[in-house]
Amino acid sequence: MTISIPKLGFPKTCFWLAYIAYFIARYMEYTSVLSLDGAETVINNIKIATYIVFVCLIISKKVICIVKNGTYILFILAVIGVATYQIIFGRGNSIFVIALIGLAYYNLFSDDYSDSFVFTNLKLNILMFTTVIILNTAKVLPNVTTTVQKVGGVTFNRASLGFMYPGQLQIACLTLVTLLIYVTRERNSHLFKIIAFMLSTVIFLFSQTFMPYLVSILAIFIIGNRKSFVLGRRFFLHLATICFAITIVLVALKYYNVSAVDGIDALMNYRLSLSVTAIRKYGITLAGTLFHNINEGGPSGEYLYLDSEYIYMLVSNGIIYSAFALIILKILNVYMSKEKKFAAYAVLIVWYINGVVNSGIFNVLFNPLIICIFPAIKNYFTESKNLER
């Protein structure tokens, strides 16, 4: 018996090798490996090397497939320019670094090849998730634990199982759930829903982190019932903007000490209070601030961590970036709805909701469908051009 291995060619092989290296390095940033001396430097150097490969793949052809006839060349140059700015200032998890990966990918593969990218991400997530837990069990990676008091004064010890903190463990599990339900949507869906639910629940017993666990359960329902859930509900086209607005309103109420949101703040593990602290210290500007998440650990270590995707991009990246990101997401939603990609649309909806309390929308490790912004933008500009004729 022979095993046939498809010949990808040199450029495609370079992309996958660079992407796998990027994926592993980026994933390790969410684990306790950062506590090891020199680990962060090694990870950053690997990421920079992969960025260079992606840029080379983007400019390697005379005509980039997504910018046929030069129609969108100014848009692409602007994205690459801002991507360089973002990388220099260490904001490597933004939409503009996704641009590097997405442009390199669609320069080599067709627009309808996104499912292959998602399936590869699922396999990489399973590999890394399992590896981190095994390394933790083998005492190679430390198990970061925190103590939290629940209602009634009962104390729980939250475990990270090798991840940076317990919440990150549950978010990594959320990723597995969304990708598993998406990839197996045409198979025995009930079986995989049960598997996803059991996995989320088992991990929750260790992490004791409620919000991402709740989103996991929501994801099983939304993606599993994607067509009936999405079809005909046009407000989902604006869901990212709606969730952004809700987050801003809650933070504003906390900023002005409105006691009505104190209970919500406690339920969200005081994310609103942390957001207020960050805003008072760094402010909100058009082009962004020097804010970055701080988690030095220990009882005396500084902690100022903005989990919410929306608040982080507003404080760190600024008003212009936030407006641009929301416009891009609206274009993506319209594309998913028009092309009847209900399962992919449902995955995006899950991450929009999750963005109120956690990050992940613009993180290709957790939400690989975000690279579909490029065929979506291509479709948008093509339709606009056709209307002008």
C-alpha positions as CSV (number, residue, x, y, z in Angstrom):
1,M,0.0,0.0,0.0
2,T,1.3,3.4,-0.9
3,I,0.5,6.7,0.6
4,S,0.1,9.6,-1.7
5,I,1.4,13.0,-0.5
6,P,0.2,15.9,-2.6
7,K,2.9,18.1,-4.1
8,L,2.3,21.6,-2.7
9,G,5.2,23.3,-4.4
10,F,7.8,25.5,-2.8
11,P,5.7,28.6,-2.0
12,K,2.9,26.6,-0.4
13,T,5.3,24.5,1.6
14,C,7.0,27.7,2.8
15,F,3.6,29.1,3.8
16,W,2.6,26.0,5.9
17,L,6.0,25.7,7.5
18,A,5.9,29.4,8.4
19,Y,2.3,29.2,9.6
20,I,3.0,26.1,11.8
21,A,6.0,27.9,13.3
22,Y,3.9,31.0,14.0
23,F,1.1,28.9,15.4
24,I,3.3,27.1,17.9
25,A,5.1,30.3,18.9
26,R,1.9,32.2,19.3
27,Y,0.2,29.4,21.2
28,M,3.1,29.2,23.7
29,E,2.4,32.8,24.6
30,Y,-0.8,31.6,26.2
31,T,1.0,29.0,28.4
32,S,3.2,29.2,31.5
33,V,6.3,28.6,29.3
34,L,6.6,32.4,29.4
35,S,7.8,31.9,33.0
36,L,11.0,30.3,31.7
37,D,14.0,32.5,31.2
38,G,14.5,33.5,27.6
39,A,11.3,32.0,26.3
40,E,9.7,35.2,25.4
41,T,12.7,36.3,23.3
42,V,12.7,33.0,21.4
43,I,9.0,33.3,20.7
44,N,9.2,36.8,19.4
45,N,12.1,36.0,17.1
46,I,10.2,33.1,15.6
47,K,7.2,35.3,15.0
48,I,9.3,38.0,13.3
49,A,10.9,35.4,11.1
50,T,7.4,34.1,10.0
51,Y,6.2,37.7,9.3
52,I,9.1,38.1,6.9
53,V,8.2,34.8,5.1
54,F,4.5,36.0,4.8
55,V,5.6,39.3,3.4
56,C,7.8,37.6,0.9
57,L,5.0,35.3,-0.2
58,I,2.7,38.3,-0.6
59,I,5.1,40.1,-3.0
60,S,6.4,37.0,-4.7
61,K,4.0,37.1,-7.6
62,K,3.6,39.8,-10.1
63,V,-0.2,40.0,-9.5
64,I,-1.6,39.2,-6.0
65,C,-4.7,37.1,-6.6
66,I,-6.8,39.2,-4.4
67,V,-5.9,42.4,-6.1
68,K,-6.4,41.4,-9.7
69,N,-5.8,44.2,-12.3
70,G,-4.5,46.4,-9.4
71,T,-8.1,47.3,-8.4
72,Y,-7.3,47.1,-4.7
73,I,-3.6,47.7,-4.7
74,L,-3.8,50.8,-2.6
75,F,-5.9,49.0,0.0
76,I,-3.4,46.2,0.2
77,L,-0.4,48.5,0.4
78,A,-2.2,50.4,3.2
79,V,-2.8,47.1,5.1
80,I,0.8,46.0,4.7
81,G,2.0,49.5,5.9
82,V,-0.1,49.5,9.0
83,A,0.8,45.8,9.6
84,T,4.5,46.9,9.7
85,Y,3.5,49.7,12.2
86,Q,1.6,47.2,14.4
87,I,4.5,44.8,14.4
88,I,7.1,47.4,15.3
89,F,5.0,48.6,18.3
90,G,4.3,45.0,19.5
91,R,0.6,44.8,18.7
92,G,1.0,41.5,16.9
93,N,-2.4,40.1,17.6
94,S,-4.3,42.7,15.6
95,I,-6.2,42.6,12.4
96,F,-3.2,43.8,10.5
97,V,-1.1,40.8,11.4
98,I,-4.0,38.7,10.3
99,A,-3.7,40.6,7.1
100,L,-0.2,39.3,6.6
101,I,-1.3,35.7,7.1
102,G,-4.5,36.1,5.1
103,L,-2.9,37.8,2.1
104,A,-0.1,35.3,1.9
105,Y,-2.7,32.5,2.1
106,Y,-5.0,33.8,-0.6
107,N,-2.0,34.6,-2.7
108,L,-1.4,30.8,-2.9
109,F,-4.9,29.2,-2.5
110,S,-8.3,29.9,-3.9
111,D,-11.1,31.8,-2.1
112,D,-13.0,28.6,-1.4
113,Y,-10.1,26.9,0.3
114,S,-10.9,28.3,3.8
115,D,-12.2,25.0,5.2
116,S,-8.9,23.4,4.7
117,F,-7.3,26.2,6.7
118,V,-9.8,25.7,9.5
119,F,-9.3,22.0,9.6
120,T,-5.5,22.5,9.8
121,N,-6.1,24.9,12.7
122,L,-8.3,22.3,14.5
123,K,-5.5,19.7,14.2
124,L,-2.9,22.2,15.4
125,N,-5.1,23.3,18.3
126,I,-5.7,19.7,19.4
127,L,-2.0,19.0,19.2
128,M,-0.9,22.0,21.2
129,F,-3.8,21.7,23.8
130,T,-2.8,18.1,24.4
131,T,0.9,18.9,24.5
132,V,0.5,21.7,27.0
133,I,-1.5,19.4,29.4
134,I,1.0,16.6,29.0
135,L,3.9,18.9,29.7
136,N,2.1,20.2,32.8
137,T,1.4,16.6,34.0
138,A,5.1,15.9,33.5
139,K,6.0,18.9,35.6
140,V,7.7,20.6,32.7
141,L,5.2,23.5,32.6
142,P,3.9,24.9,35.9
143,N,0.3,24.6,36.9
144,V,-0.7,28.2,37.7
145,T,-3.4,28.1,40.4
146,T,-5.6,30.8,41.8
147,T,-8.1,30.8,44.7
148,V,-11.6,32.3,44.3
149,Q,-14.5,32.5,46.6
150,K,-18.0,31.6,45.3
151,V,-21.4,32.3,46.7
152,G,-21.8,31.0,50.2
153,G,-18.1,31.5,51.0
154,V,-17.0,28.2,49.4
155,T,-13.4,28.4,48.1
156,F,-12.3,26.9,44.8
157,N,-8.8,26.3,43.6
158,R,-8.7,27.1,39.9
159,A,-6.0,25.3,37.8
160,S,-4.5,26.3,34.5
161,L,-3.0,22.9,33.6
162,G,0.0,24.5,32.0
163,F,-1.7,27.6,30.5
164,M,-0.9,31.1,31.5
165,Y,-4.0,31.3,33.8
166,P,-7.2,29.2,34.3
167,G,-9.3,31.4,32.1
168,Q,-6.9,30.8,29.2
169,L,-7.3,27.1,29.6
170,Q,-11.1,27.5,29.2
171,I,-10.7,29.8,26.2
172,A,-8.4,27.2,24.5
173,C,-11.2,24.7,25.2
174,L,-13.7,27.1,23.6
175,T,-11.6,27.1,20.5
176,L,-11.6,23.3,20.3
177,V,-15.4,23.3,20.7
178,T,-16.2,25.9,18.0
179,L,-13.8,24.3,15.5
180,L,-14.9,20.7,16.3
181,I,-18.6,21.6,15.8
182,Y,-17.8,23.5,12.6
183,V,-15.7,20.8,11.0
184,T,-18.1,18.0,11.9
185,R,-21.3,19.9,11.0
186,E,-22.1,17.4,8.2
187,R,-21.4,14.3,10.2
188,N,-23.0,12.8,13.3
189,S,-23.6,16.2,14.8
190,H,-25.3,14.9,18.0
191,L,-22.3,12.7,18.9
192,F,-19.8,15.6,18.4
193,K,-22.1,18.0,20.4
194,I,-22.0,15.5,23.3
195,I,-18.2,15.3,23.0
196,A,-17.9,19.1,22.9
197,F,-20.1,19.5,25.9
198,M,-18.3,16.8,28.0
199,L,-14.9,18.4,27.0
200,S,-16.0,21.8,28.1
201,T,-17.5,20.6,31.3
202,V,-14.4,18.5,32.3
203,I,-12.1,21.5,31.6
204,F,-14.5,23.8,33.6
205,L,-14.0,21.5,36.6
206,F,-10.3,22.5,36.6
207,S,-10.5,26.1,35.4
208,Q,-13.7,27.2,37.3
209,T,-14.0,30.0,34.7
210,F,-17.7,30.5,34.0
211,M,-17.9,33.0,31.2
212,P,-15.9,31.1,28.5
213,Y,-17.6,27.9,29.6
214,L,-21.0,29.6,29.1
215,V,-19.9,30.7,25.6
216,S,-18.8,27.1,24.8
217,I,-22.3,25.9,25.6
218,L,-23.7,28.8,23.6
219,A,-21.4,27.8,20.7
220,I,-22.7,24.2,20.6
221,F,-26.3,25.5,20.3
222,I,-25.6,28.3,17.8
223,I,-23.3,26.4,15.4
224,G,-25.4,23.2,15.8
225,N,-28.6,25.1,14.8
226,R,-26.8,27.5,12.5
227,K,-29.3,27.9,9.7
228,S,-32.4,28.4,11.8
229,F,-30.5,30.6,14.1
230,V,-29.0,32.9,11.5
231,L,-31.4,32.9,8.6
232,G,-33.6,36.0,8.4
233,R,-32.0,37.8,11.4
234,R,-30.5,40.8,9.8
235,F,-29.4,42.4,13.1
236,F,-26.6,39.7,13.2
237,L,-25.0,41.7,10.3
238,H,-24.3,44.4,12.9
239,L,-23.7,42.1,15.9
240,A,-20.0,43.1,16.3
241,T,-20.9,46.7,16.5
242,I,-23.8,46.0,18.9
243,C,-21.5,44.0,21.2
244,F,-18.9,46.8,21.0
245,A,-21.5,49.4,21.9
246,I,-22.8,47.3,24.8
247,T,-19.3,46.9,26.2
248,I,-18.6,50.6,25.9
249,V,-21.9,51.5,27.6
250,L,-21.2,49.2,30.5
251,V,-17.6,50.5,31.0
252,A,-18.9,54.1,30.7
253,L,-21.5,53.4,33.5
254,K,-18.7,52.0,35.6
255,Y,-16.5,54.9,34.8
256,Y,-19.1,57.3,36.2
257,N,-19.7,55.1,39.3
258,V,-23.2,54.0,38.4
259,S,-24.0,51.3,41.1
260,A,-26.4,49.5,38.8
261,V,-23.5,47.8,37.0
262,D,-21.6,46.7,40.1
263,G,-23.3,43.3,40.0
264,I,-22.5,42.9,36.3
265,D,-18.9,43.9,37.1
266,A,-18.6,41.2,39.8
267,L,-20.1,38.6,37.4
268,M,-17.5,39.6,34.8
269,N,-14.7,39.1,37.3
270,Y,-14.3,42.9,37.6
271,R,-13.4,43.4,33.9
272,L,-15.3,46.7,33.9
273,S,-13.2,48.0,36.8
274,L,-10.0,47.0,35.1
275,S,-11.2,48.8,31.9
276,V,-11.9,52.0,33.9
277,T,-8.4,51.8,35.4
278,A,-6.8,51.4,32.0
279,I,-8.8,54.3,30.5
280,R,-8.0,56.6,33.4
281,K,-4.3,55.7,33.1
282,Y,-3.8,55.6,29.3
283,G,-6.9,57.4,27.9
284,I,-8.5,56.8,24.5
285,T,-7.0,58.4,21.4
286,L,-7.5,58.3,17.6
287,A,-4.3,56.3,16.9
288,G,-4.0,54.2,20.1
289,T,-1.9,54.3,23.2
290,L,1.1,52.5,24.6
291,F,-1.1,50.2,26.7
292,H,-0.4,46.5,26.8
293,N,-1.7,43.8,29.0
294,I,0.2,43.5,32.2
295,N,0.2,40.3,34.3
296,E,3.3,40.1,36.4
297,G,1.8,37.7,38.8
298,G,2.4,37.3,42.6
299,P,0.6,39.1,45.4
300,S,2.6,42.3,44.8
301,G,2.9,42.0,41.0
302,E,1.1,44.6,38.8
303,Y,-2.0,43.4,37.0
304,L,-3.8,45.4,34.4
305,Y,-5.3,43.0,31.9
306,L,-8.1,43.9,29.4
307,D,-9.7,40.6,28.5
308,S,-12.5,42.2,26.4
309,E,-11.6,42.3,22.7
310,Y,-13.5,45.5,22.2
311,I,-12.0,47.5,25.1
312,Y,-8.5,46.3,24.3
313,M,-8.6,47.4,20.7
314,L,-10.2,50.8,21.7
315,V,-7.6,51.6,24.4
316,S,-4.5,50.0,22.8
317,N,-5.2,50.5,19.0
318,G,-7.4,53.6,19.1
319,I,-10.7,54.9,17.7
320,I,-9.6,54.8,14.0
321,Y,-8.5,51.2,14.2
322,S,-11.7,50.2,16.1
323,A,-13.9,51.8,13.5
324,F,-12.0,50.1,10.7
325,A,-12.2,46.8,12.4
326,L,-16.0,47.0,12.9
327,I,-16.5,48.0,9.2
328,I,-14.4,45.0,8.1
329,L,-16.5,42.7,10.3
330,K,-19.7,44.1,8.8
331,I,-18.4,43.4,5.3
332,L,-17.5,39.9,6.5
333,N,-21.0,39.3,7.9
334,V,-22.7,40.4,4.7
335,Y,-20.4,38.1,2.7
336,M,-21.2,35.1,4.9
337,S,-24.9,35.8,4.7
338,K,-24.9,36.3,1.0
339,E,-22.9,33.2,0.3
340,K,-25.1,31.2,2.7
341,K,-22.0,30.1,4.8
342,F,-24.2,29.7,7.8
343,A,-21.8,27.5,9.9
344,A,-18.9,30.0,9.4
345,Y,-21.3,32.9,10.1
346,A,-22.4,31.1,13.4
347,V,-18.8,30.7,14.5
348,L,-18.2,34.4,14.0
349,I,-21.3,35.2,16.0
350,V,-19.9,33.2,18.9
351,W,-16.7,35.1,18.8
352,Y,-18.5,38.5,18.6
353,I,-20.4,37.6,21.8
354,N,-17.3,36.3,23.4
355,G,-15.5,39.6,22.6
356,V,-17.5,41.4,25.3
357,V,-15.6,39.5,28.0
358,N,-12.6,37.9,26.3
359,S,-10.5,38.2,23.2
360,G,-10.3,36.0,20.1
361,I,-12.1,37.7,17.2
362,F,-8.9,38.7,15.5
363,N,-6.8,35.8,16.7
364,V,-6.2,33.4,13.8
365,L,-5.3,30.6,16.3
366,F,-8.7,30.7,17.9
367,N,-10.8,32.0,15.0
368,P,-9.2,30.9,11.8
369,L,-12.4,32.0,9.8
370,I,-11.3,35.6,10.3
371,I,-9.1,35.3,7.2
372,C,-12.3,35.1,5.2
373,I,-12.2,38.9,5.4
374,F,-10.1,38.9,2.3
375,P,-12.6,37.1,-0.1
376,A,-15.3,39.2,1.6
377,I,-13.4,42.5,0.8
378,K,-12.7,41.3,-2.7
379,N,-16.4,40.5,-3.2
380,Y,-17.4,43.9,-1.7
381,F,-15.1,45.9,-4.0
382,T,-16.1,43.8,-7.1
383,E,-19.8,44.4,-6.5
384,S,-19.2,48.1,-5.9
385,K,-17.3,48.3,-9.1
386,N,-20.0,46.5,-11.0
387,L,-22.6,49.0,-9.6
388,E,-20.6,51.9,-11.0
389,R,-20.7,50.5,-14.5
